[in-house]
């Protein structure tokens, strides 16, 4: 009975972590403005090229699903406050909402923000994780959502949902891609 209960519990938990990809999706953790900001910030970081972009990967939906499950309510409250400040800084700098700014300007700002954040980390290598620039926290989560998405696993990586035999040393040229797990 314990095994059955555990399997059921795991199944329910995994089903609860699925990202809603339906057309009628409504965020439950983020506001619509926060979703738009995260979507466009993600697409600025990871634009669609010959690989899917962040919008294709629905990173904002992943974060909306995972964030409240993974962190405490206090951590989420602090995160939302930091996100609001970060969004306000971008809007103040541009004089308008980030999502209305031209892609080239977004990329320029993002590049400068990224460089400044990493300079802070380089100057303070022993900085506690909770004190690092908010941008890096958001970037890590966007990247996590991107590389955890089904579309990226299938189109960017080699993907085999039912793997066959194990071959330890296959020349990279034979497979041509890194493998999704």
Order of alpha helices (4+ residues) and beta strands (2+ residues): alpha-alpha-alpha-alpha-alpha-alpha-alpha-alpha-alpha
